[in-house]
C-alpha cells in the first residue's frame, strides 16, 4: 500500500476508535505497526543522511497503537537508539493523527513520562514547557526559523496521554487529510529529521543539562569513562573535544586582554579560564588546588568563563568556535557554592588495618 494511502486509511479509521480490538482497530494496528514503519524504513538512506554521521548509524523506527487496549492517538517515530532508547526518553520525529481523522501531524517531540517510585508518571507541564522551549531555541539558532514546523498540535483525543503528547511537542506541521501529498510528506520527514539532528548535537554538547548537571557529567567522564552518557541520552564529549574547547576558551580569553597572569597596579593577578559547551556557565569544575588558590588570594585573582562553545567537526581534531565570554576581576570564590563531587581513594597498608 502506498505511503499516502496508508496515512489516509489511518485517518479514516480514527473516528471509529474503540479501546477494544475491533475489526477496524485491527486494521489500524496493521497499518501503524507494519505498513507505515516499512515505508519509513524504505526511506532509510535519506533519513540516515539527515541524522548525520554521528547518529545516522543508529537510525530506527518505532510505533504504537496501544499496549493491550487500543489508544486514541497511535504514532510512528524516527529516532537514534542511543539518544532515545525508549519512547519515554529522549527526542524523536513522530507522526501523530488527529482523533477525528482530519489531519496528520509531522512533529519533533520528547518523552513525556518519568520513572517515579517504581512506576511511570507524566512529566510536569512546567518541565515539558522548559524542554520544548529549549529545543525550539536550538532549531532557531541552527535554521534561523521554526518553519515549516510552526503549527499548533491539537489531537482532539479525550484521554490524558495524547494531551501530554501535545505538551511534549516542540515542532509540528499539520497536514489536512485532503492535502496529503507523498513527495511533500516524505520531504517533511527529512526536514523534521534534520531538526532532530540539531537537537541531538546540542544534547551531545550538554546544552540541555543544567549547569550543575553538566559538571557532574564532566566528573563522571573523568572518573568513570566507560559510563559516559549514563546520566542522560548522548555520547557526551570525547577527550579530543574537551581539549578543543579548552584551547578555544584560552584563545577567546586572550582576545579579551586576559592571560594566565595579568598585571593590575603593579600586582600580578592569576587568571582562571574555564570553557564549557553548556549554555549558562554557572557551574564549573575545579581542582582542590585551584579552589585553595582562589580562596587564599581572594580579590587578587580573575575568572573568565567561556560558555556556549560549539563543535562543528567530530573528527580526531575537533574544531571549537563561538562562545560567550564572562569575566570577573577580583573574583570572590566564596560568592559561589563549592561542593565536593568526587573522592580520591587510597588503599590502606596492611599495618593500618
N, C-alpha and C positions, 0 to 999 in steps of 0.2 A: 504494500500500500504506500503510495507517495506520501512524503512528509506532511504537506499541507492538508491532504485529505485526512490523514490521521489526526491532525490537530483539530480540524473541523468536526470530525466524528466525536472526539472527546467533548468538544463544546456542545454538540447535540445531545450527548448523554448527561451532561451536567444537570439540567433541570429534572432529570429522572433519578436524581440521587436517592439512595437508600443506604442506611448503615449495614443492611443485610446483603448477602451475596446473591442478589437477583441476577437475572439474565443480563440486564443492562449493565450492572456493576461488574459482572464477569467480563463482558466485552470491554468495558472501560479499563479494567485491570490488565487485559492482554495488550491494549494499546499503550498504557503507561509503563508496564513492566517489560515489554518486549519490542513492540514496533518502534516507539519513539527512541528508546536507547539505541536500538540498532541503527536508526537513521542518524543519530548524533555521532555514533561511533564511525559511521561511514564518512564523516567529516573530520576524522581524527588528524589528518595531515594539516588541514587549515587551523584547527583548534590547538594542536600542539605547537605550531608556529606562533600562534597568538599568545600562548603561555610563555614562550621563550625558552632558551636552553636550560635555565635553572629549574624550571617547573614543568616543562612540556613532557619530560620523560616519565612524569608521574600522573599524566592525564588519565582521568577516569570519568565514568558516567554512573550516576545512581538515580534511584527513583523510589516513589512510594505512592500507593493509593489507599494506604491504611494497613495497620497490623491487627489482624483479627477482624474487627468491624471496619467497614469502609469509611474513608474520610471525605468530607465535603470538598477538600482542597488537595487534589492529587498534584504531584510535582515531579519534574525530572531535573537533575542538576549535573553540572560540569565542574570539576574540581581537580586539584593536585592532592595526592593522597597524604603527603606529609603536612600540608597546610590545612587540610580539612579531613582528618581521619574518620570522621563520622558526621552525620548531618547536624548534630547538636553542637559542633565545634568548628570554628574557622569560617572562612569566606568561600563563596562559590557563585557561579552563574546558575540561576534557577528559573525554569519556565513554570509559571502558575496559570491557572484557569479560573475565570470568574464563575461563581456558583450558578449564575443564571445562563451560562454558556455564551454570554455576549462578547467576550474578549479573551485574548491570550496575552500574558504579560511576560516579556523577556526582562529579567531583573538580575541585579547583583545583591546578594544578601548574606547574612551571617547566621550562625546558630543562635537560637533564641531560648535555649534552656541550659540550666547548670545543675550539677550534682549538689544536693544539699541533704545532709542527714541520711545518706544512703539511697536517695531517690532523685529523679529528675524533676526540677521545678522550673517554672517560667522565669526568665530573667526579668528584672525590673524594667519598667518603661524608661526610667531615667538612664539606666545603664545602656539600654539599646539605643536611645537617642544620642548618647555620647559616642557610642561606637559608630553609628551610621553617619553622624556629623563628621567624625574623623575621616571615614572612608571617602565621603564626598569632597573633603578638603584635599585629599591626596589626588583624586581624579582631576579636580580643577587645576591643581598645581601641574599635573602632567599634561593634560589635554587643553587647558585653558577654558573649558566649559564642561557642563554635565551632559550637553546634547549628544546623542538623541535620547538620553535616559533621564528626562526631566519630569515624567508623568507621575502623578499620584497612583498608588496601587490600592484598589478597593475590590476585594474578592467577593464581598457580599455574602459571606458564609455566616451562619449563626453560632457555630461552636467557637470556643476561645482560641484553639490553636491557630486557625487562619488569621485571626486578629493579631496574634503575636507575630505571625509571618509578615504581616504588613509593617509592623513596628521594626522588624529586623531587616527591612529592605532599604538599601541606600540609594539604589538606582533602579529606575523602571521605565520601560517603554510599553505602552498599551497599544495592542493591535485589535481593532474591532474584527469580529469573526468574518465579516463580509469583505474586509480589506486584506485578508491573509494572502500573501504572495510568496511563493517558495524562494526565489532569489533574494528578496528583501529579508525574509525571515532568517535565512542562512547568513546573510551579511550581518544582521543584528546579533546573532550568536557569536560571530567572530569579534565584532566590536565590543560586546559585553565581556568576552574573554580577555581582550586586550586591557580593558579596565580592571579586570580581576588581577591580571599580572601586575599592574601598577600597585595595587593594594598588597599583593604578596611581597613585592620588592620592598615596600615600605615596612612591612612586618619583619622582613629579614633583617632590616636595619634597626629593629626595636622601636620604631617610631610610634607604635600603638601602645607601648608599655608606659606605665608611669615612670617618672624619673628614677624613683627608688627601685622599681622593678627592673629597669634597665641595668642598674648597678648590680643587683642580685644575680642577673644572668651573666654579667661580666665575671663576677666572682666564681660562679659555677663553671664557666668556661675555663678558668684558670685551675681550679682545684679538682674538677671532675670533667675533663674534656670529652670523655665518652658519653656523657649525659647531656651535652649541649643541646638545647632545644626542648628539654623535658619540662621547662616551666611554661611552655606555650608552643603554638604552631610555628614552624620555621626552622631554618638552619642556624640562625644567628651568625656571628661574624667569625671568619677564619683568622688565623694569626696574621696572614698577609694583609687582610683587610684592616685589622686593628693597627698594624704598622703604618699603612697608608693614611689612616685617619689621624694618627699621632703626628706624622710628618706634616700633613696639611694644616693641622692646628698650629704647629710651630711656625709655618710659613705665614699664616694669617696674623699670628701674634706679632711677628717681626714687622709686618706691614703696618701694624697699629703702633709702631715705635716702641715696642717692648722687646726684651730679650731675656735670656736666662737671668741676667743681672742688669739692673738699671741703676743709674745714679740720680739721687734726689738730694739737692742741697748738701753735697759732699758725702752723703751716706749711700752705701750700697744696698739696694733693695733686691731681694731674691724674688723672682717671678715664677709662679707655678702656672703651667699651661695644661689645660685638660680639653681634649676633644671628644665629642660624642655625636652619634647619629640621632640621638633622642631629640625630640622637638623642644624640650624645655631647658635642659642643662641644669636642673635644680637639684640634682643628686650626683655626687662624684665618688670616685674610688681613689683612696689614698693609702699609702703605706703608713705604718706606725711612725717611722722616722719622719715622714713628711708632716704628719699631724703634730709631732713633737716640735719640729722646726717652727711651724707657723704659730704654735702656742708660745714657744719661748721667745720668739721675735715678733709677737703680735704688734701690729701697727707699722711694722717695718718690712712687710712683705706685700706682694701683689698677687692677685688671682686673675687669670684670663680663662674664660670658658668659651669654647667654640662649639655651639650646638647646631643641629640640623645639617650636619655634613652628609653629602650624598656620595654614593659609589656608583660609577657608571660602567666599570669594566670588572667582570668576575673572573679574570684570568689570574695567572700566577703573580702578576704585578698589577693589582687593582689601582684604579685612579680615583682619588677623592677630590671633590670640588664643592663649592658653595660654603654655606655656614654663616651663622650669626655670631659675632664677637661681642662678648660682655666682659668688662674689666672692672676690677675693684682694687684700687691702690690704697695701701694702708688697711689691708684686709683683716677683719676680725673673725677668726675661725670660730670663736665661741658664740657668734651670732647664728651659727649653723648647728644642727643636731649631729653629733658624731656618734655613730653606732658601730660597735664591733660586729662584723658579719662573717668572719672566718676564724679558724683556730689553727695553731701550729701544734702538732702532737709529736712528742719525743718519747721513744721507748725508754722506760726506766731500766737502769742497770740492775742485774740480779741482786746486788748487795743492798739496793734501796727497797726491795720488797720484803 
